[in-house]
């Protein structure tokens, strides 16, 4: 066997790359994963400071579900022979919103409980909220039909008409059509930041499906954090004969006659029948592909799209337990306005920006040493607040932003954490850019819009594979950002590679 010839080469061991490689290896293809970092997972990892181990990026996973009612994420890992120690949360979220129309609500998991609590918070909202979950079930049925391949347009127009309507309208338009009171709309829209697009430009179909999967099955966390997921997929790849090369960077994707046929690592060329790149398209086009091999359409698509939001994150280890500090919630959204467009616009100013704070100990009590706790602050940005800051001022500005976020949290929650901070680590867009190799460090790929929604990307998927034998997978894919979305995106591309290689072998 030629040691330089593989069936599939996967560039990057992020969630989508690991999922794709686990799929191709499981189906017997000779698979090689090449990762420039020392560990798998990309954002799906953890790190230590002192006696604390911090989760890097995962807030919570949708579509896991309990053993007796598994969602597709639980089924995905079980299919690959992976046993994850899942913990299902009992509360969906707490949202604290400023302003004259502000509110402080804690919403439960479970469709019945959620609808009941929404009716208590917003009398007269029950039927319209329940309708959202009913529509999500219809959407799932339509997606199941589409997944069978070669759908009949007549069937779609007669049996799945609600599905088609949902795909062509924004979240705001859909909720207005259901007659949902504005306050209920605002509460239901709390999760928009998980997709990185406000609800006036986010399609009703995708958001409804996401909400149903969080609320219906309950958000979940792996007991050993997201690192457990990445290492489990790595183990699956190796168990099925796949190879993984860490600390190795691809310098070029090799293309001939419009088709990819391998990669270059330094002065060495490695060949494969199919290439799957877990890179942002902007990174692939600028760094991995020769200009002569980039189709004009690819450039136009990239220029038409907007890169997703950036993050400023903070990880705090406290020398007191959550109970001692009066921190009772796992996931808290701090919002300056009930309106998602105003929330989005506020992400230009750190004093008003949307902020999510998680206390992992309220889901996993042993997430830190006994008598301690951790907080994970996530602030979304639509511009890098440290852009243009000199290296000499970088640390000072970064610490000033952290101080502002801590003060906001203490004021809104009515708690004191500053005296008990034992460890603190701060990640800026520059930090994410260094590890993720994405434009501006965005973990979100391209921003979702109505013209560039999940359905549009799905239906146009074949037209976006512009270089033969090459797929670009990741948060910029069909379903946008999110662990479960990138797992699905990677698995789908892996199966496409399997089918194409099998067909090619049959034709030989």
C-alpha positions in Angstrom: 0.0 0.0 0.0 1.2 3.5 -0.8 1.8 5.2 2.5 1.1 8.6 0.9 -2.3 7.6 -0.6 -5.5 7.8 1.4 -9.2 7.5 0.6 -9.9 10.7 2.6 -7.8 13.5 4.1 -9.5 15.7 6.7 -7.9 19.0 7.3 -8.6 20.2 10.9 -9.8 18.2 13.9 -12.7 20.6 14.9 -16.1 19.2 15.5 -17.1 18.9 11.8 -13.7 17.4 10.9 -13.8 14.8 13.6 -17.4 13.9 12.7 -16.5 13.5 9.0 -13.4 11.4 9.8 -15.2 9.2 12.2 -17.8 8.6 9.5 -15.4 7.7 6.7 -13.2 5.6 9.0 -16.3 3.7 10.3 -17.2 2.9 6.7 -13.8 1.4 6.0 -12.1 4.2 4.1 -8.5 4.9 4.8 -8.7 8.2 6.6 -6.1 10.7 7.7 -6.8 13.7 9.9 -4.2 16.5 9.9 -4.4 19.0 12.8 -2.1 21.9 13.4 -2.7 22.1 17.1 -1.7 19.5 19.8 -5.2 18.4 20.7 -8.4 17.6 18.9 -11.6 19.6 19.1 -10.8 23.2 18.1 -13.2 25.0 20.4 -14.3 21.7 21.9 -11.6 21.5 24.6 -10.7 22.6 28.1 -7.7 24.1 29.8 -6.3 24.3 33.4 -5.4 27.3 35.5 -4.2 26.4 39.0 -6.6 23.9 40.4 -9.4 24.7 38.0 -10.3 23.1 34.6 -12.3 25.4 32.4 -14.7 24.6 29.6 -13.6 26.6 26.6 -16.7 27.1 24.6 -19.7 24.8 25.2 -22.6 26.4 26.9 -25.0 23.4 26.4 -25.9 21.0 23.7 -29.4 20.6 22.2 -30.9 17.4 20.9 -29.3 15.0 23.3 -32.2 13.8 25.4 -32.4 11.1 28.1 -31.7 7.4 27.4 -35.4 6.6 27.0 -36.0 9.5 24.6 -32.8 10.1 22.8 -32.2 13.0 20.4 -30.1 12.8 17.3 -26.9 13.9 19.1 -27.1 11.0 21.6 -27.9 8.7 18.7 -25.0 10.0 16.8 -22.5 9.1 19.4 -24.1 5.8 20.2 -24.0 4.9 16.4 -20.2 5.4 16.6 -19.9 3.2 19.7 -19.3 6.1 22.0 -20.7 6.2 25.5 -20.9 9.8 26.8 -21.8 10.6 30.4 -24.5 13.1 29.7 -26.1 15.4 32.3 -29.5 16.8 31.3 -30.3 20.3 32.7 -33.6 21.0 34.5 -33.8 24.7 33.6 -33.6 26.1 30.1 -32.3 29.6 31.0 -32.7 32.7 33.1 -33.0 36.0 31.2 -32.5 39.3 32.9 -33.5 42.2 30.7 -33.1 45.9 31.3 -35.4 48.8 30.3 -38.9 49.9 30.8 -40.2 46.6 29.2 -37.6 44.5 30.9 -38.1 41.3 32.9 -36.4 38.6 34.9 -37.6 35.1 34.0 -36.4 31.6 34.6 -37.8 29.2 32.0 -38.1 25.4 32.6 -37.4 22.5 30.2 -40.2 20.3 28.9 -42.7 21.7 26.4 -45.6 21.5 28.8 -43.8 23.2 31.6 -42.3 25.8 29.3 -45.7 26.7 27.8 -47.3 26.8 31.3 -44.6 29.2 32.6 -44.9 31.4 29.5 -48.6 31.7 30.1 -47.9 32.7 33.7 -45.4 35.3 32.6 -47.5 36.5 29.6 -51.2 35.7 30.0 -52.8 34.8 26.7 -49.6 33.4 25.1 -50.1 29.7 25.7 -51.7 28.7 22.4 -49.2 30.6 20.2 -46.2 29.2 22.1 -47.6 25.7 21.9 -48.1 26.2 18.1 -44.3 26.9 17.8 -43.5 23.4 19.2 -46.2 21.8 17.0 -44.7 23.4 14.0 -41.3 22.2 15.0 -42.6 18.6 14.9 -43.9 19.1 11.4 -40.6 20.5 10.4 -38.9 17.4 11.7 -41.2 15.2 9.7 -40.5 17.3 6.5 -36.7 17.1 7.1 -37.0 13.3 7.5 -38.8 13.1 4.2 -36.1 15.3 2.5 -33.3 13.1 3.9 -34.6 10.2 1.9 -33.4 11.9 -1.2 -35.1 13.0 -4.5 -38.1 14.7 -2.8 -41.3 15.1 -4.8 -42.2 18.8 -5.1 -45.9 17.9 -5.1 -45.5 16.0 -1.8 -43.7 19.0 -0.3 -46.5 21.4 -1.4 -49.3 19.3 -0.2 -48.1 17.3 2.9 -45.4 19.7 4.2 -46.8 23.1 3.3 -46.1 24.6 6.8 -42.4 23.6 6.4 -42.1 25.6 3.2 -43.7 28.6 4.8 -41.4 28.4 7.8 -38.3 28.4 5.6 -39.3 31.6 3.8 -40.0 33.8 6.8 -38.1 35.4 9.6 -38.6 34.4 13.3 -40.3 37.7 13.9 -42.7 37.2 10.9 -43.5 33.7 12.0 -44.3 34.6 15.6 -46.3 37.6 14.5 -48.4 35.3 12.2 -49.1 33.1 15.2 -50.4 36.1 17.1 -47.8 35.7 19.9 -47.7 38.7 22.4 -44.4 40.7 22.1 -43.2 39.8 25.5 -43.6 36.1 24.8 -41.8 36.6 21.5 -38.9 38.2 23.3 -38.6 35.5 25.9 -38.9 32.8 23.2 -36.1 34.5 21.2 -33.5 34.4 24.0 -31.6 31.7 22.3 -30.9 33.7 19.1 -27.3 34.4 20.2 -26.5 30.7 19.9 -26.9 31.1 16.2 -25.4 34.6 16.0 -28.2 36.3 14.0 -31.1 38.5 15.4 -34.6 37.2 14.8 -35.5 39.7 12.1 -33.0 38.1 9.8 -33.0 34.5 11.2 -35.3 32.0 9.5 -38.3 30.8 11.4 -37.6 27.2 10.4 -34.1 26.8 11.9 -34.9 28.7 15.1 -38.1 26.8 15.8 -36.2 23.5 15.4 -33.4 24.6 17.7 -35.8 25.9 20.4 -37.8 22.7 20.3 -34.7 20.6 20.7 -33.5 22.6 23.7 -36.8 22.8 25.4 -38.3 19.5 24.5 -35.3 17.3 25.3 -33.5 19.6 27.8 -30.1 21.1 27.3 -27.2 18.8 28.1 -23.6 18.8 29.1 -21.0 16.0 28.9 -19.7 15.3 32.4 -16.1 15.7 31.3 -16.9 18.9 29.3 -16.6 19.2 25.5 -13.1 17.7 25.7 -14.9 14.4 26.4 -16.7 14.6 23.0 -13.5 15.5 21.0 -11.5 12.7 22.6 -14.3 10.2 22.1 -14.5 10.9 18.4 -10.7 10.8 18.1 -10.8 7.3 19.7 -13.5 6.2 17.3 -11.4 7.3 14.3 -8.3 5.4 15.6 -10.4 2.3 16.5 -11.6 2.1 12.9 -8.1 2.4 11.4 -7.9 6.1 10.9 -4.7 8.2 11.5 -4.4 11.6 13.1 -1.3 13.7 12.8 -1.1 16.5 15.4 1.2 19.5 15.4 1.1 19.3 11.6 -0.1 22.1 9.3 -1.3 21.8 5.7 0.3 24.5 3.6 -1.7 23.8 0.4 -4.6 21.8 -1.1 -3.4 20.3 -4.3 -5.7 20.8 -7.3 -5.5 19.6 -10.9 -8.1 20.1 -13.7 -10.6 21.5 -11.2 -10.3 18.6 -8.7 -8.5 18.3 -5.4 -6.1 15.3 -5.2 -4.0 15.8 -2.1 -2.3 18.2 0.3 1.2 19.6 0.8 2.9 19.6 4.2 6.1 21.4 4.0 7.9 19.8 1.1 5.9 16.6 1.2 2.8 15.7 -0.8 0.1 13.4 0.6 -2.6 12.2 -1.8 -6.3 11.3 -1.4 -9.4 10.6 -3.4 -11.4 13.1 -1.3 -10.4 16.1 0.8 -12.6 17.5 3.6 -11.4 20.8 5.0 -12.7 21.9 8.5 -11.5 25.4 7.7 -13.4 28.6 7.3 -13.7 29.2 3.5 -11.9 32.5 3.9 -8.9 30.7 5.4 -9.0 28.0 2.7 -9.1 30.5 -0.2 -6.4 32.7 1.2 -4.0 30.2 2.7 -4.6 26.7 1.2 -5.6 27.2 -2.4 -3.8 28.8 -5.3 -5.6 31.8 -6.8 -5.6 30.0 -10.1 -7.7 27.2 -8.6 -10.4 29.3 -6.9 -13.5 29.6 -9.0 -14.9 33.1 -9.5 -18.2 32.0 -8.0 -16.5 31.0 -4.8 -15.1 34.5 -4.5 -18.5 36.1 -5.2 -20.2 33.9 -2.5 -17.5 34.7 0.1 -17.8 38.4 -0.6 -21.6 38.3 -0.5 -21.6 36.9 3.0 -20.7 38.4 6.4 -18.4 36.7 8.8 -20.1 35.8 12.1 -19.9 37.5 15.5 -16.8 37.5 17.6 -16.4 36.6 21.3 -14.8 38.1 24.4 -14.8 35.4 27.0 -13.7 35.2 30.6 -13.1 32.1 32.8 -13.1 32.6 36.5 -12.2 30.2 39.3 -13.8 31.1 42.7 -12.6 29.9 46.1 -16.2 29.7 47.3 -19.0 27.3 46.2 -21.9 28.6 44.1 -24.2 28.1 47.0 -22.1 30.1 49.3 -22.0 32.9 46.8 -25.7 32.8 46.1 -25.3 31.8 42.4 -28.3 29.5 41.8 -28.5 29.5 38.0 -26.6 27.6 35.4 -27.2 29.8 32.4 -28.0 33.5 32.7 -28.6 35.9 29.8 -28.0 39.5 30.6 -29.7 41.7 28.0 -29.9 45.5 27.6 -33.2 45.3 25.7 -35.9 42.8 25.1 -35.6 43.3 21.3 -33.1 41.0 19.6 -32.1 43.6 16.9 -31.3 46.1 19.7 -29.4 43.3 21.5 -27.4 42.6 18.4 -26.6 46.3 17.9 -25.5 46.6 21.6 -22.7 44.3 20.9 -20.7 47.3 19.7 -20.4 48.6 23.2 -19.1 46.4 26.1 -21.1 48.4 28.6 -24.4 47.3 27.1 -23.5 44.1 25.1 -25.3 40.9 25.4 -23.6 38.6 27.9 -24.1 35.0 28.9 -22.8 33.7 32.2 -22.6 30.0 33.1 -21.9 28.4 36.4 -21.0 24.8 35.5 -21.2 23.6 39.1 -25.0 24.1 39.0 -25.1 21.3 36.4 -22.0 19.3 37.3 -21.4 19.8 41.1 -17.9 18.3 40.8 -16.8 20.5 37.9 -14.3 22.2 40.3 -12.7 21.2 43.7 -15.0 21.0 46.7 -15.8 24.4 48.1 -15.1 26.2 44.8 -16.9 27.1 41.7 -16.3 28.5 38.2 -18.0 31.1 36.0 -17.8 31.3 32.2 -18.6 34.7 30.7 -19.4 35.1 27.0 -19.8 38.5 25.4 -20.7 38.7 21.8 -19.2 41.4 19.6 -19.9 42.7 16.1 -16.5 44.4 16.1 -13.2 43.7 17.8 -13.0 46.1 20.8 -9.2 45.6 20.9 -8.6 46.3 17.2 -5.9 48.9 16.9 -4.8 48.6 20.5 -1.1 48.7 20.8 0.8 45.6 22.3 1.8 47.8 25.2 -1.9 48.7 26.0 -3.4 45.3 25.1 -3.3 43.7 28.6 -4.6 46.9 30.3 -7.5 47.3 27.9 -8.4 43.6 28.2 -8.4 43.8 32.0 -10.5 46.9 31.9 -13.1 45.1 29.8 -13.1 42.2 32.2 -13.6 44.5 35.1 -16.6 46.0 33.4 -18.2 42.6 32.8 -17.6 41.5 36.4 -19.2 44.7 37.7 -22.2 44.2 35.5 -22.7 40.6 36.6 -22.4 41.5 40.3 -25.0 44.4 39.9 -27.5 42.4 37.9 -27.3 39.2 40.0 -26.9 40.9 43.4 -23.9 38.8 44.3 -20.2 39.5 45.2 -17.6 37.5 43.4 -14.6 39.9 43.1 -13.1 39.1 46.6 -13.2 35.3 45.9 -11.5 35.2 42.5 -8.6 32.8 42.6 -8.0 32.3 38.9 -9.0 34.3 35.9 -8.2 33.8 32.2 -9.4 36.1 29.3 -9.8 35.3 25.6 -10.3 38.0 23.0 -11.0 37.7 19.3 -7.2 37.5 18.8 -7.1 34.5 21.1 -9.8 32.7 19.1 -8.1 33.7 15.8 -4.9 32.1 17.0 -6.5 28.7 17.8 -9.4 28.6 15.2 -7.6 30.2 12.3 -10.8 32.0 11.3 -11.3 35.6 10.1 -11.4 37.8 13.3 -11.5 34.6 15.3 -15.2 34.1 14.7 -16.5 30.6 15.8 -19.7 31.3 13.9 -18.7 30.9 10.3 -20.9 33.1 8.1 -23.8 35.1 9.6 -27.2 33.5 8.8 -29.7 35.6 6.9 -32.9 35.0 5.1 -31.2 34.6 1.7 -28.5 32.5 3.2 -30.5 30.4 5.6 -30.4 26.7 6.5 -32.8 25.7 3.7 -31.1 27.9 1.1 -27.7 26.4 2.0 -29.1 22.9 1.9 -30.8 23.3 -1.5 -27.7 25.0 -2.9 -25.2 22.6 -1.4 -24.2 20.9 -4.6 -23.7 24.2 -6.3 -21.3 25.3 -3.6 -18.9 22.4 -4.0 -17.0 24.3 -6.6 -13.8 22.3 -6.6 -14.2 18.6 -7.3 -13.4 16.1 -4.5 -13.2 18.9 -2.0 -15.7 19.8 0.8 -15.5 22.7 3.2 -17.2 21.9 6.5 -17.7 23.7 9.8 -19.8 26.5 11.3 -20.3 28.1 7.9 -22.2 25.0 6.8 -25.8 24.3 6.1 -27.1 24.6 9.7 -24.9 27.3 10.9 -23.0 27.3 14.2 -23.4 24.9 17.1 -22.0 21.6 18.2 -24.9 19.5 17.0 -25.0 21.5 13.7 -21.3 20.9 13.0 -21.5 17.3 13.9 -24.4 16.9 11.4 -22.5 18.8 8.8 -19.4 16.7 9.1 -21.3 13.5 9.1 -23.2 14.5 6.0 -19.9 15.3 4.1 -18.4 12.1 5.3 -21.3 10.1 3.9 -21.0 11.9 0.6 -17.4 10.9 0.4 -18.2 7.3 1.2 -20.9 7.2 -1.5 -18.7 8.8 -4.1 -15.8 6.5 -3.5 -18.0 3.4 -3.6 -19.5 4.6 -6.8 -16.1 5.2 -8.3 -15.0 1.8 -7.3 -18.0 0.2 -9.0 -17.3 2.0 -12.2 -13.6 0.9 -12.3 
